[in-house]
Amino acid sequence: MQLSHPRSSPAGVTGIVFPMLECWNAVTKVATLAADVNKKRVLCRVSLDVLIDKFGASDEAPMLTVSRQRKAIRGAARRLIEREVFEEDGSVLIRACDL
């Protein structure tokens, strides 16, 4: 998968869509949600620790919490994308302070 910063114009971000693409990485303990920004894919990541701290997630079913808190998580991702707060790899890392 090719990642890139979604900056397409000086006017900033115009279109952010969240397709139903979500996954859990049991090794890194990170949930990833996809966002399409100006027709480019941006991966939005949130750690198990943040899910536990903010939403009381369980170790056994973190994606259940992602499903239940999808609106809040996507809202945080949207704000980070709009402010162009990207990691070096072009992804967005959602921290507790973002939720």
Sequence and secondary structure as in RCSB ss.txt:
>XXXX:A:sequence
MQLSHPRSSPAGVTGIVFPMLECWNAVTKVATLAADVNKKRVLCRVSLDVLIDKFGASDEAPMLTVSRQRKAIRG
AARRLIEREVFEEDGSVLIRACDL
>XXXX:A:secstr
        STT    EE  S EEEETTTTEEEEEEEETTEEEEEEEEHHHHHHHH   SS HHHHHHHTHHHHHH
HHHHHHHTT   TTS EEE GGG 
